[in-house]
Amino acid sequence: MAEIQNWSTIRKVVPRPGVSQRVLLGKQCMMALNEFAPGTSGKLHSHPQEQLVFLMEGEADLVLGNQTLAMKAGDVAVVASDVPHTLQVKGTKACTSLEIFSPIPDKFLSPPK
C-alpha cells in the first residue's frame, strides 16, 4: 500500500554543525533531505551502500576518492559502494541535496536516541 509523506512533517535533526537532515525510510532504501550552510565541508568517509546525490540548490564539490566533481543545482551523481567521498559547499549560498541510499544504513534502522 502506498503512503504519502511531506518533508515538512518529518523531524529535522542536526547530525553535525552546519547540516540539517530529514530522513524517510522505505523497506529497502532511504532518502535524506540535507541542508548545508555556506562553507560546510564533511569529512571523507565511505559506506557499503550505493548513494545517489541530487543537488537541488547551491553549488558544491563532490569529492570521490581522488576525483573532485563540481556540482550545481540540478546535477545528480552516483557514489558507488565503499568509495571515499564528501560534499564541500562552494560560495556563500547554502546547498540542499536529496540523497538516496540502498540498502538502508544500519544506523538508521534503530530508533533515534
N, CA, C and O of each residue as an XYZ file, in Angstrom:
452
protein
N       0.835     -1.174      0.000
C       0.000      0.000      0.000
C       0.888      1.250      0.000
O       1.879      1.312      0.728
N       0.535      2.222     -0.803
C       1.301      3.463     -0.897
C       1.021      4.360      0.305
O      -0.055      4.323      0.901
N       2.012      5.155      0.632
C       1.879      6.098      1.735
C       2.480      7.427      1.295
O       3.566      7.456      0.715
N       1.793      8.510      1.563
C       2.286      9.835      1.216
C       2.870     10.496      2.467
O       2.261     10.483      3.536
N       4.050     11.067      2.310
C       4.691     11.834      3.382
C       4.957     13.239      2.852
O       4.969     13.456      1.640
N       5.167     14.180      3.744
C       5.552     15.530      3.361
C       6.787     15.892      4.173
O       6.807     15.730      5.393
N       7.828     16.388      3.480
C       9.083     16.691      4.156
C       8.877     17.608      5.354
O       9.587     17.480      6.352
N       7.920     18.528      5.278
C       7.727     19.486      6.374
C       7.250     18.826      7.663
O       7.355     19.414      8.739
N       6.727     17.602      7.558
C       6.238     16.903      8.755
C       7.261     15.911      9.306
O       7.036     15.304     10.353
N       8.375     15.747      8.611
C       9.413     14.808      9.048
C      10.405     15.547      9.948
O      10.872     16.637      9.617
N      10.710     14.943     11.072
C      11.591     15.557     12.071
C      12.955     15.898     11.476
O      13.584     15.076     10.810
N      13.394     17.126     11.731
C      14.703     17.597     11.277
C      15.718     17.364     12.394
O      15.473     17.718     13.546
N      16.849     16.770     12.050
C      17.936     16.561     13.011
C      19.176     17.308     12.517
O      19.280     17.650     11.339
N      20.100     17.552     13.422
C      21.362     18.209     13.086
C      22.478     17.208     13.380
O      22.948     17.119     14.514
N      22.911     16.446     12.351
C      23.937     15.427     12.585
C      25.317     16.005     12.882
O      26.142     15.350     13.519
N      25.571     17.233     12.420
C      26.824     17.935     12.727
C      26.595     19.415     12.458
O      25.659     19.769     11.741
N      27.431     20.289     13.019
C      27.233     21.728     12.821
C      27.190     22.093     11.335
O      28.017     21.638     10.546
N      26.211     22.921     10.974
C      26.083     23.378      9.595
C      25.257     22.482      8.699
O      25.057     22.791      7.524
N      24.769     21.360      9.245
C      23.995     20.408      8.436
C      22.706     20.050      9.158
O      22.725     19.692     10.336
N      21.579     20.147      8.448
C      20.325     19.615      8.990
C      19.823     18.554      8.017
O      20.118     18.592      6.823
N      19.056     17.604      8.558
C      18.680     16.431      7.765
C      17.298     15.934      8.165
O      16.938     15.915      9.342
N      16.538     15.534      7.160
C      15.265     14.838      7.355
C      15.394     13.513      6.614
O      15.903     13.475      5.494
N      14.938     12.432      7.231
C      15.132     11.091      6.671
C      13.802     10.385      6.522
O      12.962     10.412      7.421
N      13.624      9.751      5.373
C      12.447      8.927      5.106
C      12.924      7.523      4.750
O      13.712      7.336      3.824
N      12.431      6.538      5.502
C      12.825      5.148      5.278
C      11.769      4.398      4.492
O      10.575      4.514      4.766
N      12.220      3.625      3.509
C      11.373      2.661      2.826
C      11.719      1.283      3.367
O      12.315      1.167      4.438
N      11.352      0.248      2.641
C      11.701     -1.109      3.073
C      13.133     -1.475      2.678
O      13.807     -2.195      3.415
N      13.607     -0.991      1.528
C      14.928     -1.354      1.022
C      15.857     -0.164      0.780
O      17.047     -0.349      0.525
N      15.320      1.055      0.860
C      16.145      2.230      0.596
C      15.740      3.377      1.519
O      14.739      3.299      2.231
N      16.527      4.422      1.490
C      16.333      5.564      2.364
C      16.575      6.840      1.575
O      17.459      6.885      0.720
N      15.791      7.881      1.859
C      16.006      9.210      1.289
C      16.372     10.154      2.418
O      15.799     10.087      3.505
N      17.328     11.034      2.159
C      17.713     12.055      3.133
C      17.690     13.404      2.435
O      18.330     13.589      1.400
N      16.950     14.343      3.009
C      16.939     15.715      2.531
C      17.887     16.490      3.437
O      17.623     16.655      4.628
N      18.995     16.968      2.864
C      20.055     17.618      3.631
C      20.155     19.088      3.274
O      20.068     19.456      2.103
N      20.336     19.920      4.273
C      20.588     21.345      4.073
C      21.961     21.648      4.661
O      22.239     21.342      5.820
N      22.819     22.261      3.831
C      24.189     22.558      4.222
C      24.390     24.065      4.266
O      24.082     24.752      3.293
N      24.892     24.587      5.358
C      25.199     26.010      5.476
C      26.397     26.349      4.596
O      27.211     25.474      4.300
N      26.516     27.620      4.172
C      27.692     28.019      3.393
C      28.978     27.660      4.141
O      29.060     27.800      5.362
N      29.975     27.197      3.388
C      31.266     26.855      3.976
C      31.329     25.487      4.628
O      32.376     25.096      5.143
N      30.219     24.750      4.613
C      30.197     23.434      5.256
C      30.982     22.425      4.418
O      30.893     22.403      3.191
N      31.739     21.607      5.105
C      32.502     20.548      4.455
C      32.471     19.320      5.349
O      32.777     19.400      6.539
N      32.107     18.205      4.783
C      32.085     16.966      5.546
C      33.452     16.323      5.566
O      34.368     16.744      4.859
N      33.576     15.290      6.393
C      34.848     14.566      6.389
C      34.722     13.399      5.402
O      33.643     12.839      5.205
N      35.835     13.061      4.803
C      35.877     11.962      3.851
C      35.458     10.678      4.557
O      35.999     10.350      5.613
N      34.505      9.952      3.990
C      34.008      8.716      4.600
C      33.555      7.761      3.500
O      33.461      8.147      2.335
N      33.281      6.546      3.865
C      32.749      5.569      2.914
C      31.776      4.662      3.650
O      31.775      4.593      4.879
N      30.952      3.971      2.880
C      29.979      3.033      3.446
C      29.614      2.015      2.375
O      29.833      2.264      1.190
N      29.065      0.882      2.769
C      28.761     -0.170      1.797
C      27.545      0.135      0.914
O      27.318     -0.563     -0.074
N      26.765      1.158      1.253
C      25.575      1.480      0.469
C      25.945      2.257     -0.797
O      26.882      3.055     -0.803
N      25.192      2.006     -1.861
C      25.256      2.873     -3.030
C      24.477      4.136     -2.665
O      23.485      4.065     -1.940
N      24.919      5.282     -3.161
C      24.300      6.559     -2.803
C      24.102      7.395     -4.060
O      25.020      7.557     -4.863
N      22.891      7.925     -4.221
C      22.601      8.878     -5.289
C      22.503     10.251     -4.660
O      21.857     10.410     -3.624
N      23.129     11.241     -5.264
C      23.140     12.601     -4.731
C      22.545     13.532     -5.775
O      23.091     13.667     -6.870
N      21.421     14.180     -5.444
C      20.774     15.165     -6.303
C      20.943     16.516     -5.630
O      20.366     16.759     -4.570
N      21.732     17.402     -6.238
C      21.935     18.729     -5.676
C      20.780     19.616     -6.136
O      20.679     19.969     -7.311
N      19.921     19.966     -5.197
C      18.707     20.720     -5.511
C      18.961     22.226     -5.565
O      18.379     22.924     -6.395
N      19.823     22.724     -4.688
C      20.130     24.159     -4.613
C      21.597     24.342     -4.287
O      22.191     23.535     -3.571
N      22.179     25.409     -4.817
C      23.546     25.775     -4.485
C      24.578     25.128     -5.391
O      24.256     24.541     -6.424
N      25.830     25.254     -4.969
C      26.969     24.666     -5.678
C      27.868     23.973     -4.659
O      28.031     24.443     -3.533
N      28.440     22.861     -5.068
C      29.307     22.099     -4.164
C      30.297     21.280     -4.972
O      30.084     21.000     -6.152
N      31.375     20.906     -4.318
C      32.308     19.941     -4.887
C      32.011     18.596     -4.247
O      31.947     18.485     -3.022
N      31.832     17.581     -5.068
C      31.686     16.213     -4.587
C      33.038     15.544     -4.770
O      33.494     15.338     -5.895
N      33.670     15.208     -3.665
C      34.970     14.536     -3.710
C      34.710     13.038     -3.666
O      34.095     12.527     -2.730
N      35.188     12.342     -4.697
C      35.053     10.879     -4.807
C      36.455     10.303     -4.923
O      37.063     10.351     -5.993
N      36.968      9.760     -3.832
C      38.341      9.256     -3.849
C      39.290     10.400     -4.163
O      39.335     11.383     -3.423
N      40.056     10.289     -5.257
C      40.996     11.351     -5.637
C      40.431     12.249     -6.736
O      41.163     13.036     -7.336
N      39.127     12.131     -6.999
C      38.461     12.920     -8.043
C      37.534     13.954     -7.388
O      36.848     13.645     -6.414
N      37.517     15.172     -7.922
C      36.609     16.213     -7.433
C      35.690     16.631     -8.567
O      36.148     17.038     -9.635
N      34.371     16.525     -8.324
C      33.372     16.878     -9.327
C      32.632     18.131     -8.880
O      32.076     18.164     -7.782
N      32.621     19.162     -9.722
C      31.880     20.381     -9.427
C      30.407     20.130     -9.725
O      30.050     19.717    -10.828
N      29.555     20.380     -8.732
C      28.117     20.180     -8.905
C      27.387     21.511     -8.758
O      27.774     22.372     -7.968
N      26.317     21.653     -9.542
C      25.440     22.810     -9.424
C      24.013     22.294     -9.308
O      23.753     21.114     -9.542
N      23.088     23.179     -8.946
C      21.695     22.776     -8.784
C      21.206     22.032    -10.031
O      21.398     22.489    -11.158
N      20.579     20.888     -9.806
C      20.065     20.052    -10.886
C      20.957     18.874    -11.226
O      20.518     17.943    -11.901
N      22.204     18.896    -10.772
C      23.127     17.791    -11.061
C      22.844     16.598    -10.152
O      22.405     16.749     -9.012
N      23.109     15.407    -10.691
C      22.933     14.153     -9.963
C      24.218     13.334    -10.105
O      24.804     13.270    -11.186
N      24.646     12.717     -9.017
C      25.847     11.874     -9.044
C      25.549     10.538     -8.374
O      24.699     10.443     -7.488
N      26.265      9.515     -8.816
C      26.178      8.190     -8.213
C      27.479      7.932     -7.468
O      28.566      8.023     -8.038
N      27.351      7.610     -6.189
C      28.511      7.253     -5.370
C      28.450      5.742     -5.168
O      27.542      5.236     -4.509
N      29.410      5.031     -5.731
C      29.436      3.575     -5.624
C      29.761      3.136     -4.196
O      30.333      3.897     -3.416
N      29.397      1.928     -3.876
C      29.686      1.346     -2.565
C      31.170      1.444     -2.238
O      32.023      1.228     -3.099
N      31.467      1.772     -0.985
C      32.817      1.763     -0.436
C      33.785      2.769     -1.051
O      34.992      2.660     -0.835
N      33.289      3.746     -1.810
C      34.163      4.788     -2.364
C      34.220      5.955     -1.369
O      33.174      6.494     -1.009
N      35.414      6.356     -0.917
C      35.517      7.500     -0.012
C      34.968      8.752     -0.706
O      35.264      9.010     -1.873
N      34.161      9.526      0.037
C      33.535     10.706     -0.559
C      33.158     11.729      0.500
O      33.075     11.423      1.689
N      32.929     12.962      0.034
C      32.422     14.038      0.874
C      31.872     15.129     -0.024
O      32.193     15.190     -1.211
N      31.044     15.989      0.547
C      30.484     17.126     -0.168
C      31.019     18.401      0.475
O      30.993     18.541      1.698
N      31.503     19.328     -0.346
C      32.053     20.588      0.144
C      31.292     21.738     -0.507
O      31.357     21.920     -1.723
N      30.573     22.511      0.298
C      29.777     23.624     -0.218
C      30.704     24.706     -0.760
O      31.694     25.066     -0.123
N      30.372     25.225     -1.949
C      31.154     26.300     -2.565
C      30.382     27.610     -2.481
O      29.152     27.620     -2.532
N      31.106     28.706     -2.353
C      30.482     30.021     -2.383
C      29.801     30.392     -1.081
O      30.043     29.784     -0.037
N      28.945     31.401     -1.160
C      28.295     31.961      0.030
C      26.840     31.553      0.151
O      26.130     32.045      1.028
N      26.385     30.662     -0.715
C      24.996     30.221     -0.704
C      24.890     28.823     -0.090
O      25.760     27.977     -0.298
N      23.835     28.596      0.654
C      23.593     27.264      1.227
C      23.284     26.267      0.108
O      22.941     26.657     -1.008
N      23.410     24.987      0.423
C      23.093     23.910     -0.522
C      22.022     22.998      0.069
O      21.934     22.810      1.282
N      21.219     22.444     -0.823
C      20.244     21.427     -0.429
C      20.447     20.231     -1.335
O      20.537     20.373     -2.555
N      20.520     19.044     -0.733
C      20.654     17.820     -1.532
C      19.610     16.801     -1.102
O      19.208     16.745      0.060
N      19.189     16.009     -2.057
C      18.339     14.858     -1.793
C      19.202     13.646     -2.093
O      19.704     13.498     -3.207
N      19.376     12.774     -1.098
C      20.266     11.632     -1.261
C      19.502     10.347     -0.995
O      18.705     10.254     -0.061
N      19.765      9.367     -1.834
C      19.101      8.065     -1.719
C      20.172      7.016     -1.454
O      21.202      6.978     -2.126
N      19.914      6.167     -0.466
C      20.849      5.114     -0.075
C      20.168      3.758     -0.217
O      18.998      3.600      0.131
N      20.909      2.785     -0.729
C      20.405      1.417     -0.785
C      21.575      0.463     -0.611
O      22.595      0.591     -1.288
N      21.426     -0.498      0.302
C      20.338     -0.646      1.258
C      20.405      0.443      2.330
O      21.309      1.279      2.316
N      19.459      0.427      3.244
C      19.404      1.422      4.312
C      20.611      1.236      5.243
O      20.885      0.118      5.678
N      21.336      2.327      5.554
C      22.450      2.215      6.505
C      21.958      1.734      7.878
O      20.908      2.167      8.353
N      22.707      0.859      8.491
C      22.331      0.273      9.787
C      21.980      1.312     10.840
O      21.049      1.108     11.620
N      22.710      2.427     10.878
C      22.482      3.420     11.930
C      21.078      4.035     11.848
O      20.614      4.625     12.824
N      20.398      3.908     10.706
C      19.042      4.440     10.577
C      17.971      3.387     10.841
O      16.781      3.700     10.857
N      18.386      2.153     11.044
C      17.420      1.077     11.299
C      17.007      0.991     12.766
O      15.970      0.411     13.088
N      17.820      1.571     13.660
C      17.446      1.560     15.078
C      16.770      2.878     15.415
O      17.038      3.895     14.776
N      15.887      2.868     16.421
C      15.158      4.085     16.778
C      16.095      5.221     17.185
O      17.147      4.966     17.771
N      15.727      6.491     16.878
C      16.580      7.620     17.260
C      16.702      7.760     18.769
O      15.785      7.411     19.513
N      17.830      8.266     19.208
C      18.082      8.436     20.651
C      17.753      9.841     21.069
O      17.897     10.186     22.242
